[in-house]
Amino acid sequence: MKLEIQPIGNSYSEQAIDLILTIQQKEFNIPITIEDQPDLLQIESFYTAAGGNFWGAFADGELVGSIALVKFDERAGAIRKMFVKKEFRGKELNIAQELLEVLISFCRENRIDDLYLGTITVLKAAQRFYERNQFVKIEKSNLPAKFPLMSADDVFYHLHLD
């Protein structure tokens, strides 16, 4: 299997929506729709134009994972849309880890020092993943004022890059 991670734009919206909504709705029963995430229909203007990015992980040409960065302040960003298709998860392929490392490299190159993210209580594996990667759980009240909150999120993390 050939794995490639690359920035993606609007031409991949349909594949990204299919990947992400399937995981949110079918796997985790999260009551979220495409209407709740219009950013997926405008990847370039929402992520890239503001100084962030959106990456896809492709296994033999199929989109199997995603991660995005919303730059919301001079030196701060929010991780969004971190998803890996169920059958491609795990340490063997390490796709989530590679996606996160691509995003962190981008942050270092672009002088983004602080990363924040929100997730959902039911996503226990995601929380363990972030904690293994030195993210620290923080209270919602400690998020920066400009942090782009998602209504479903109820667990928050921060990582300061040195």
N, C-alpha and C positions, 0 to 999 in steps of 0.2 A: 504494500500500500504506500502510495506517495502522499505525504502530508505537506501542505503549503499554507502559510499564513500570509495574507496580503490585505492592504487597505481595500475596502469596497465602497461603492457609491450607490446612487439611486438605481442603477441598472440591476442591482441585486436585491432591491426592496422585496420583491415577491418571495424569493427564496428565504430571505431573513425573516419575513413575516411567518412563513410556513414553519420554519425551524422553531422560532420563539413562541408563537401562539400554541403550537402542538405541545411543547414542554409545559408552558404555563397552564393551559386549560385541561389538556388530557392527562398529563402525568401528575400534576400537582393540584388540580382542581381549583386553580386561582381564578376568581371571577373577573377576568380582565379581557378586554377586547382590543381590536385594532384602533377603535375610536379612542381608547384610553392612552394610546401610544402613537400619536400622529407622527412622531419623530421617525418612525420606520418607513414612512412614505416620503420623507424628505431628508434622507441621511446626509446629503452634502450640505444643505443649508443649516441643518440643526447641529451637526457635529463638526464637519470639516471647516466650514466658513468661519466658525467661532474660534478656531485654533485647536480643536480636538481632532478626533479621528474615529473611524469605525473599521474594525478588522474582521475578516472571515477566515475560518480554518477550513481548508478543503482537503478531503480525502479522495484521491483519484477523481478530482473535479467536482465532487459533491460537497455542498456547504454543510458542514457537520458541527460548526461551533462559531461563536461570535463574542466580541467584546468591544465596548465603545468607551470613549472618553469625552465627557462634556467639560470644556474649559469654562469655568464660571467666574474666575477671578484671575488677576495678573499671574499668580503663581499657584493656583489651586484648580483641581479638576475632580470630577465625579465619575466613578466607574459605573457604566450602565451596560445592560444587555449582555451579561456574561452567561452564556448558555452553551452547553455541549450536548449533542444528541446522546440519548441514553446508551446506545450500543457502542459509543466511542469514548465513554468516560473511563476513568481509572488510571492508575499509575503506569500501566503498560504503555499506553499511547501518550499519556501526559499532556493532552491537548490543552486543558484548562491552564496548566502551569505555563505552557509555551505562549498561550494568548496573553496571560498576565505579564510575562517577561517582555513581550513585544510592546505592550502598553507602557510598562515602566521605563523601558529604553527610550520610547518616544518622549515620555515626561522628562527624563534626564536631558535629552537633546534639546528640549524646548523650555528648560528651566521651570518646570512645574514641580514644586517641592512637596506639596501636600495633596494626598489623594483621599477622597471620602467615598463612601458608598452606603446605600441603603439596601436591605434585603428583607426577607419575610421570615417570621418565626418558623414556619414549616420547612424551610429550606436548610435543614440541619447540616447536610454535607457541605453546602456552600459556606456556612459559618465556620465549620472546621477548616475548610480550605483557606479562607482568609486568615484565620488565626494562625495556621501553620506558616503563612507568609508574612507574619509579624504585624498584621493589622490589629489594632486595639479597638475593642468595643467601646463606644461612647454613647452618652445619652443624647437623645434628639435635641435637647436644649443646648447642647454644646456644638451643634453643627454651625458652620459659618452662616451668616444672614443670607448670603446669596446662593446657598446650596439649593439646587433644583430638586425639591422634594417630589417623590412619587407617592400618590395617596395610599397605595397598598403597603408601602414599606413601614416596618415597625422595629427593625434592628439596624443599628448604624455602626460603621467602622471608620477608622482614620489610620493612615500610614504617612509618616513623615519620611521623605526620601533624603538621604544624606548626600 
